[in-house]
């Protein structure tokens, strides 16, 4: 890896995901990933059903 590449900071979206490592959310209030970056996982199925029209 180039030195200048190794000295950069972590991407903001992935850094924010690390803040949530080990945090749990109640089933009735799941965390929804609304980042504009490439999603790393789909929204919870429960939310998908609620938003269907």
Order of alpha helices (4+ residues) and beta strands (2+ residues): alpha-alpha-alpha
